[in-house]
C-alpha cells in the first residue's frame, strides 16, 4: 500500500521487498534518512558560513560555541563553531528522520537526487563568487 506524498509503505524488517532474491532486503528509508541528514548538515554549514561573514555578532557567537568544547578553537577561529553547528544539525536531523523513515520502503533514486541538489546548493553558497556577493564583500 502506498501512502502519503513521498510514496512510501511500511515493511517488516527482514521481509522480502518485491525481489526474486532469497536474501531479505532492508527498507530504504534508513538510507534516505542518512542522505537527508547529511544534506541538512551541509546546508547548515553553508548558511552559518554566510551569516558569520555578514554579522560580526553572530561570528563571535559561533566562535564561542566552538570554544566551549574544542581544544585549540582559539587558533582556528569561528570555523570550530561552524563545524559544531553542522554536526549538531546532522545529529538532530538524523535522530528525527531515522525513526520516522526506517521502516519505509522509499524510491531511493528520488532521495539521492534530493541529496545531490542539497549538496549543490550548499556548495554554490560556499563558492567564492556567490559567497562574496551575499556577504557584501
Secondary structure by P-SEA (a helix, b strand, c coil): ccccccbbbbbccccccccccccccccaaaaaaaaaaaaaaaaaaaaaaaaaaacaaaaaaaaaaaaccccccccccaaaaaaaaaaaaaaaaaaaaaaaccccccaaaaaaaaaaaaaaaaaaaacaaaaaaaacc
